[in-house]
Amino acid sequence: MTEQDDSARLAHEFLRARSKASGDQFENFYRSRNLDMDERYWTAEQRAEFKQEADKLTAEWKVKQEELLATLRAEYPGGEWTRD
């Protein structure tokens, strides 16, 4: 019996989780400060603060992405995950 290739499902789950985390961060930021959803109405300081938080979240998810890619490359050698 061959092992099922779950790599596409794992990648899809990762993308959904990353998108949700990003959306949640944005919503939490503007709601906790009682800001408009539209960043055009934020002050430069508020935009800079959000960017700093977003950059931190992006860095955290970059680490998770590299971990996932390492796992996929190990479990599914020769697949599309072996390309950089």
Stockholm file with secondary structure:
# STOCKHOLM 1.0

chainA/1-84         MTEQDDSARLAHEFLRARSKASGDQFENFYRSRNLDMDERYWTAEQRAEFKQEADKLTAEWKVKQEELLATLRAEYPGGEWTRD
#=GR chainA/1-84 SS CCCCCCHHHHHHHHHHHHHHHHHHHHHHHHHHTTCCSSGGGSCHHHHHHHHHHHHHHHHHHHHHHHHHHHHHHHHSTTSGGGCC
#=GC SS_cons        CCCCCCHHHHHHHHHHHHHHHHHHHHHHHHHHTTCCSSGGGSCHHHHHHHHHHHHHHHHHHHHHHHHHHHHHHHHSTTSGGGCC
//
